Structures are given as C-alpha cells and as structure tokens.
C-alpha cells in the first residue's frame, strides 16, 4: 500500500475526527442507523473522551454543524465497511498487524507513541485498526477492478494533474445555508447570474464585484484564491470548470458544496513532462480514490439511513 493512498483515505474521512459535542451523549438513541446497523453513541463518546476543552464558546448552530459533520464520516465508514463485508477480499490480520507496527515505528521515529498519535488524531486504537483494515480491503478490491488499460486511459484523461499544471483562480461565492429552500437557492442563482451579466457588460469589474459581494475571506483580494492543481485541492466542480476555462474567461455559475461561484482564471502554468510508467503508482492511487468516492455516492443513494442526531 503506497503512502499516498493511505493519506487519501485519511483525508476522505476514514480517520474519525472529533468534531462532535458532549450533547451527543445525552440521548439513549443511536446516533444513526445505516441499513439496519446502529451507530451507537458510545462510539462517539470514545472519541469525545480524548478531546481538549473548547477554548471559545461554540454556538448551537456550530454545534449542530459539527455533530452532523462527524456523523457524516461515521455513516461513510459504515457504508464502506458493509460493502466490503459483502464484496471485499479477506484481509489477513497479520497484514493489519504489519501496518500497525509500521505506524507505531513511524511515530517512534518522530518521538511519539501510538497512543499519542491516537489522541492527536482523535481516534481510539481500535478505530485506527479498523481504518487500516478498511484501507487494505478496499485497495485489494480496487486492484481487482482496475486494469492497466483503464489506468492508461485515466492518465490521458487527467494529464493536467500528472503534468503538474496549475491555474490561478479568483472567485465570487454566494454561500447557500444547509436549510435553504429551493426557492432561496434559485433566488441566489439569479442574483449571481445578474452579477455575471454586469461584469460581462463592464458595468463592474470582477475584482470590485468580488470585493463587494463575495462571501469569502478572499473578497478583499478581489476573490483571488491562488494557484490550484486539477485534483484534491478544491471541490471537483470548481477544479473542472477552472481547468476547462481559458485565461481571462468568466465562467458560468458553478455549484459546489459551499455555494454558488463565478470563476476567473488569471494565470496558467505550463505542463511538465510526464510519462505513464514514471507515475504509474500515482495514477493508480488517484484512480482508486475516485473509484471510492463514486462508490460512496452510489452507496448513499441506495442506503436506508436514519439520523437521530439533531
């Protein structure tokens, strides 16, 4: 298992982050039920017991968002584990032991213990071990599903990433609250579409529009968010639109999990030479991670999920 794939799994949420609040422990119901399997509050309590006290007051809305974010990661872990139980190849416990030993050795080299790693990453050792098992099992499953021909096609389809092309992007964002109605979303889209027309008509510059209207810390800088790579740095919808556009071209309204955006590419770097053979491991890792994301999306759509945390 390459180090990058392990990193991607951690970023994807298989390592549980302690974002919940002690309010979770007050209910006797499970946090959620996923295809008939409960996610008990005790699983969250184990993580909460390792948390440091809050340095600043947290509003009720922030508590709710944090609870739901934690629960979303737990649901994803359950869905993947259920899928792998049915479809994944068996994993020898000795291989898990080997990976855990390697992790412990890496911590010792950094002057830390495995227990300290668990505390810093807000996980129990059992959760770390479960994450390693899932990682190994999915990697074995994904290897069965990919051929060299598929990987070569993936390489060609994503040359911008493997050739290390980056683009500098500015954006204007209208954030959409989770509880927003469809009508409110459409009204926000219309406002941003109207602003786009004003920019095209040169009634206002993109920079001034970003400063006045963008709901992002980048607004004072005219919406500049710096250079991005084709993958892993920003929402896929934003990266796809940014790399599809030409320098100086204003995008259509783009929707992401954060809200609605207008994008402007201001710079684009030249590609660097890249051959499939030289970056085959990187190609496989990226292809497998995207496979995992698509699979999770499909599993969520087909799942029966009851959420009891509010």
Residue, then its C-alpha position, 0 to 999 in steps of 0.5 A: x500500500x503506497x503512502x499516498x493512498x493511505x493519506x487519501x483515505x485519511x483525508x476522505x474521512x476514514x480517520x474519525x475526527x472529533x468534531x462532535x459535542x458532549x450533547x451527543x451523549x445525552x440521548x439513549x438513541x443511536x446516533x444513526x442507523x445505516x441499513x439496519x446497523x446502529x451507530x451507537x453513541x458510545x462510539x462517539x463518546x470514545x472519541x469525545x473522551x480524548x478531546x481538549x476543552x473548547x477554548x471559545x464558546x461554540x454556538x448551537x448552530x456550530x454545534x449542530x454543524x459539527x455533530x452532523x459533520x462527524x456523523x457524516x464520516x461515521x455513516x461513510x465508514x459504515x457504508x464502506x465497511x458493509x460493502x466490503x463485508x459483502x464484496x471485499x477480499x479477506x484481509x489477513x490480520x497479520x497484514x493489519x498487524x504489519x501496518x500497525x507496527x509500521x505506524x507505531x515505528x513511524x511515530x517512534x521515529x518522530x518521538x511519539x507513541x501510538x497512543x499519542x498519535x491516537x489522541x492527536x488524531x482523535x481516534x481510539x486504537x481500535x478505530x485506527x485498526x479498523x481504518x487500516x483494515x478498511x484501507x487494505x480491503x478496499x485497495x485489494x478490491x480496487x486492484x481487482x477492478x482496475x486494469x492497466x488499460x483503464x489506468x492508461x486511459x485515466x492518465x490521458x484523461x487527467x494529464x493536467x494533474x500528472x503534468x503538474x499544471x496549475x491555474x490561478x483562480x479568483x472567485x465570487x461565492x454566494x454561500x447557500x445555508x444547509x436549510x435553504x429552500x429551493x426557492x432561496x437557492x434559485x433566488x441566489x442563482x439569479x442574483x449571481x447570474x445578474x452579477x455575471x451579466x454586469x461584469x460581462x457588460x463592464x458595468x463592474x469589474x470582477x475584482x470590485x464585484x468580488x470585493x463587494x459581494x463575495x462571501x469569502x475571506x478572499x473578497x478583499x483580494x478581489x476573490x483571488x484564491x491562488x494557484x490550484x492543481x486539477x485534483x484534491x485541492x478544491x471541490x471537483x466542480x470548481x477544479x473542472x470548470x477552472x481547468x476547462x476555462x481559458x485565461x481571462x474567461x468568466x465562467x458560468x455559475x458553478x455549484x459546489x458544496x459551499x455555494x454558488x461561484x463565478x470563476x476567473x482564471x488569471x494565470x496558467x502554468x505550463x505542463x511538465x513532462x510526464x510519462x505513464x510508467x514514471x507515475x504509474x503508482x500515482x495514477x493508480x492511487x488517484x484512480x482508486x480514490x475516485x473509484x471510492x468516492x463514486x462508490x460512496x455516492x452510489x452507496x448513499x443513494x441506495x442506503x436506508x439511513x436514519x439520523x437521530x442526531x439533531 
